[in-house]
Each structure stands twice: as structure tokens, then as C-alpha cells.
């Protein structure tokens, strides 16, 4: 670890600690993985991209990412276990385009990084920068990065579920192992108990905790194929859907915001990932029945009731 800094000296940055010799546990505690990765990328990729300039860096980043992602897509397609549909081709091409666009924007950002890295800005500089609109490339970079990460995750899901790269095996259906794992989870939960910040019945923290427990049971139920718990799981699903409707009802009753924008945002959060998975893996929408159930009950709460009879 680096020596202790004197009073008034700036603390070491993650870039200063990456290659510092010393106990690895102390270094790991002092670093954040994302900050360390970003600082390493800036350290090793920024100098050659600065020499190329921003226009050439954009072309190089786009071409390299396009070649790498297209090669990965072709490799996964060669190992596919079924015939592809037009929707799967469209999702693959869209993922390649997003990854290439993100790489181009990231290359431009690295090409514009100063040689000594960015210095800590003062409060006045930060406020002045907020008043100015960011350039188009920088404004789109976070969204492109999120899209690229999502494309990589979908490629991983496809490789595991629709190719012969990962061997398929039977489910482990031993009830003793199922309940032993559940008991370990309960012990871990007891060791991490904490008070509720809002001490009232069916508070947000309480309902979120219940949803987490039911999601754990859903996963373990399907992973271990415990058919004897079918009726209990149906009750859990009904309770989960009811709590979703209850949360939406409280929001509407407190805020009075019945606008279409908020409803569309909610429906997008409920269905975006499900729709992408259905298109990428050629699954039916009803296979993920919890999403249409939440969608239906969200609309039930949002739609106004019919007028009373005369």
C-alpha cells in the first residue's frame, strides 16, 4: 500500500493504486472494481487513441467492435441448436450495431482525455458545466454503454440456452438439498435483520422484503423442480401480483398522477426484458406468465371504473 499522505495532501486515486505492491486484501478494500477498470482503460488505451485523433479513433473503435461482435454472433450462430427466426436475426444485428456505436463513442471519449488524466474540478467549474448542454456523443455514451452491456448479457444467455457450447443436464430434485439451502438462506436473513424506517403496516420496505422472499422461493422451486410446492407457489404468485397492484394504488391515491407517461414507464419496466428474451430465444410470451399478470393488474388499477348505473 502507498505511504500515508501528509496533512492536506490529496489521497491516492484508484489509478495510483492499481499496480502498487503490497497486501492484496488492503488494496482490494481500497479500490472499486468499476473505477479500477475505467482507470486502467484510460491509462492504456487513451495514449494511442490521442495520437490518432478523435475522427480516426471513432473509425477504429467502430471497426474493431463491429468485427469482434459480428464474429461472436457468427460463432454463436454456428453452434445454435435450432433454426433462427427473422426476429432473432434482427436482435443479433441490433446488438452488433449498439456495441459498435458504443465502442466508437468510447474511443472518441478516450481520444479527448488529457495526457495527465482529468483533474478534480472545482465547484464553480462543475456548476458552469451543468449550464452548458453536453455534446451529442457524450450525452449518448451512457445509454450506448448500457445497451452494449445488455447486448453482451443477451449473447451470454443465448449461448447458455440455445447453443451446444454449454452441456444440458437433468435438474437436481433432491428435497433435502432444497430445504437445506432454504434453511441457510433463512439463517443469513436472521443475521442481517434491521429495523423498518417506516413503522406502519404494509410499508414499502416490508412489501419489498416479502417480494424478495417470494422471488427466492420461485427460483429455488424451478431450479429444484419441487412439484409438491405447486399450490404454495400459486399462492405466492397471487400475493406478489396483489402487492404490485397495492403499490400502484397507493401511488395513484397519494399523487393523483394518472398520466399515460407514468403508466407507459411502468409497463416498459415490466415487459422490456421479457419481450427481448422472447424475441432472442424464440419463446412464447406466456412462458413468463408473471409479466402479463403484472401488466394486466397494473392496467386494472390504472383504468377508471365504469360509471354507476342511473
Secondary structure, DSSP 8 states (H G I E B T S, - for coil): ------TT-----HHHHTT--S-HHHHHHH--HHHHHHHHHHHHHHHHHHHH-HHHHHHHHHHHHHHHHHHHHHHHHHTBSS---HHHHHHHHHHHHHHHHHHHHHHHHHHTS-TT------HHHHHHHHHS---HHHHHHHHHHHHHHHHHHHHHHHHHHHBSSS--------HHHHHHHHHHHHHHHHHT----SS-STT-HHHHHHHHHHHHHHHHHHHHHT-GGGHHHHHHHHHHHHHHHHHHHHHHHHHH----HHHHHHHHHHHHHHHHHHHHHHT--GGGGHHHHHHHHHHHHHHS-------
